[in-house]
Amino acid sequence: MLEGAAVTAQPTRDRRALPRVPALRVLEYHLVGYRRTWRAGAFSSFLLPTLTVLGFGLGVGSYIDQGVGGVSYLEWIVGGLLASTALQVAIAESTWPVFGNLQWQKIYFGQRSSPLRVGDILAGHLGFVLFRVLTSVIAFLLVTGVLGALRSPWAVLTVPVAALLALAVAAPTFAYAASVDSDSWLAMLFRFAVIPMTLFAGVFFPVESLPLALRWLAYATPLWHAVDLCRAAVLGVAPYWSVAGHLAYLAVWAAGGWLLARRVLTRRLVV
């Protein structure tokens, strides 16, 4: 009878040992790998934005005596650079890594052969992208705080804004990277989408100085909405557009990108 009890108790212990959130196991896999490679990404995610702040904020800003909008150029540019840093880190972590997991290392196929579902694989990898963005943004905030470029304690709100922006651009980028058959298409994404967005979405100069047609193109990008929110938080002023409108627009990008990415990955991974 004791043997029977032992046999019946074993499945219960096994069920409890299963992770309640399987996506956390996928996140753990990426974190373990990152522990060995984090130094290689330190320049692009931390040192490069810091050098940009010093170069543009202090270098170019020294030639702009009147500042922008009544504040120094260094203080004005911080919000935009913070948002663009989140954008670039999110897309960098959602292009070649996703493409490689499908085409080169076949990591996704190995994960799919386990009890993990496509949604678990997608959520875990997006969680790692979010981790990369948040660590970069927090480090960026600390550096700009030391430089005295944060005018308001509301600057801490740039962290959740950056997280929402990361999801808004990473999720559709997952779908794009999973649907192309050559990594040349990933370079084209940076050339024709990321770089123009960074240059013309209000990071380095006010969008209002652009011609009307280009201005509306800037408004359509998710980066501009994050730039407006981050700049308002850093400066302690009201954003150009409504806060609810900004957040809703980014949330729509994130939700739509999630659905599209899950659909594309399901088509690739489920036979």
N, C-alpha and C positions, 0 to 999 in steps of 0.2 A: 504493500500500500504506500509505503514511503517512496518506493521507486516510482510509482505512478504519479505521486505528487511532484516528485522532482522533474518528471518528464513534462507534466502539464505546466509547471512553473517556468520552464526554460523559454518557451515562446514569449511569455510576458516580459521577461528580462530583455529578450532580443528586440521586442517592439519598443521598449523604453529606450534602448540604445540607439535607435534610429533618430537622426536629426529632425527636429520639428520643422526647421527651415532649411531645406536642402541647399538653397542658394548660398547659405553661409559656408558650406563645404567648398563650393566653387570659389567664393571670395578668399577662403583660406588658401586654396591652391595658388591663386595669383599673388597673395601676400608673401607666401613662402618663396616664390620665385623672385619677387621684388626685393626681398631681403638680400639677395645676392647681386642685384643689378642696380640698386638705387643710386649709386654714385654716377652711373652713366647718364641718368636723367636729371641730375642736379643742375646742370648748366641750363638746359632748356626750360626747366620749370621754376627755377629760383634765381640763378645768377644772371641769366639773360634779361628777365624783367627788371631786376635791380639795376643792372647797367643801363637799361633803357630809361628808368626813372632818373638816374644820375645824368645821362646824356641829354635827354630832352628836357626834363624838369629843371635841372640846374644849368645845363649848357645852353640850350636854346632859350630857356626861360630867362636867362640873364640879358637877352637882347629884347625881351618883351617887357618894357618898363611899366606899361599900364596894366599888365596882366590880362585876365579874361574874366569878364563878368564881375569885376570888383575884387578878385582874389588873384594871388600870384599864379603864374603858369604851372609851377610845381604842384600847388594845391589843387589846381583845376584838373590837371592831367592824371592824377593818381587814380581817381575813380574809373576812368576809361582804361588805363593800363591794367588795373586789377581785373576788370571784366574781360579784356582781351587775353590776359594770361589764362583765365579760366577757360575761355573758348579754345585757345591753341592747345592747352594741355589735354582737354577733353577730346578734341578731334585727333590729336596725335596718338592718344591711347585707344582710339576707336577705328583706326584705319589699318595700318600694317599689322598690329596684333590680331585683329579680327580676321583679316585676310590670311595671315599666317596660320592661324588656328584651323582654318578651313583648307587651305591649299598646300601648305608646307609641312608643318608639324602634325596636322590632323588631330589637334587636341580636342576639338569639339566632338569629333566622331568617337574618340575614346570615352569622353564624358557621357555621350549619348548612349553608349553601349552599357552603361551602368543604369541604376534606377532613376537617374536624374532626368527630368523633363526638359524640353527646350526652354520653357519659361525659367526654370532654375538656372540653366546655363547662362541665359541672357541676363537675368537679374544679378547673379553673382559677378559676372564680368562688369556689368554697369556699376555695381557697388564698388569694385576696384577702381574704375575710372573716377567715381565720385571721391574716393579716398585720395587719389592722386591730385585731383583738383583742389580739394579742401586743404591738404597739407601745403600745396603751393601758395594758395591764397592767404592762408594764415601766416606763412613765412613772409609773404609780400607785405602784409599789414604790419608785421613787427618791424620790418626794415623802414617802411615809410613813417611809422610812428616814431622811430628813433631819429629820422630826418626832420621831424616836426611838420610833416605834410598833412596830418589829419586834423582838421579843424573842429570835429565834432565827435563825441562819444558814440553817436549813431553809426559810426563807421563799422562797428561790429556787425551791423545788419547786412553788410556786403557779403558776409560768409554764406548765409542761406540764399541770397540772390545768386551768388556764384554757383552754388550747388544746383539751383533750378536751371540756370543757364547751361550748366554742364549736361544735365539730363536732356534739355531741349535740343542740344546739338549732337550729343553723343548717340542718342537713340536712333535718329535718322541716319547718322553716319554708319552705325552698325549695319543697317539695312543696305546702305550703298556699298560698303566694303564686302558684304556677304554676297552681293549680286554681280560684281564685276569679275572678269576672268583674267585680268592682268593688273599687276600693281602699278602700271603706268597710269591707270585711271585714278589712283590715289594721289599721285603727284599733281594731276590735273585739278583735283578737288582743292588742293592748297593754292594752286596758281590762279584759278578762276573763281574761287569762292572765299577761302579763308583770307587771303591777302587783300582782295578788294574790300571785304567786310571790315578788316582791321584798319584800312586806310580811310574809308569813307563813312563809317558808322558812328562818328563823333568821338573817337578815341583821342585824336590829336588836334582837332579843331572843331568848332561848333557846326553841326549839321545845317543850321540855318544859313550858313554862308554858301551852301551849294545851290545850284540851279534847282528849280522846283521839281523837275522830273527825277533828278538824282536824289533829291531830298526824300521823295516818297519811296524810292528804292531802299534808301537807308532805313526809313521807318519800317519797312517790311522785314528787315533782318532781325533775328532774335538778339543779336549783339547790341543794337542800338537801345533796345528796351532795358537790357541789363546795364548798359553804360549810364543811361539816364537815372536808374535807381541807385547805382553805386555812387555816382557823382553827387547825387542829392544827399545820400547818407554821409559821405565823407565831408561834404561842405556844411551839412546841417541845414539844408534848405529844402523847399518843396520841389519834386521832380517836374519836368516839363509837361509830362502827361500824367494821367492818374495812376496811382499805385496799383489799384485793383486791375486796371486795364493792362498794365505791364505784366503783372503776375499771371493773369488769365491767358494772355498771349503766349507767354513762355510755357505755361502748363499745357496749352493745346499742342504746341510743338513737341513737348515731351510725351504726351499721351499718344499723339499720332505717330511719332517715331517709334514708340514701344510696339504699337500694333503692327506697324510695317516691318520692323526688325524681327518680331516673332514670326510673322508670316513668311518672310524670306528664309529665316533659319530653319523653320519647320520644313519648308520645301527642300532645303539642302540636306537636312539631317535625318528626316523621317522617310524611310523607303516604303 
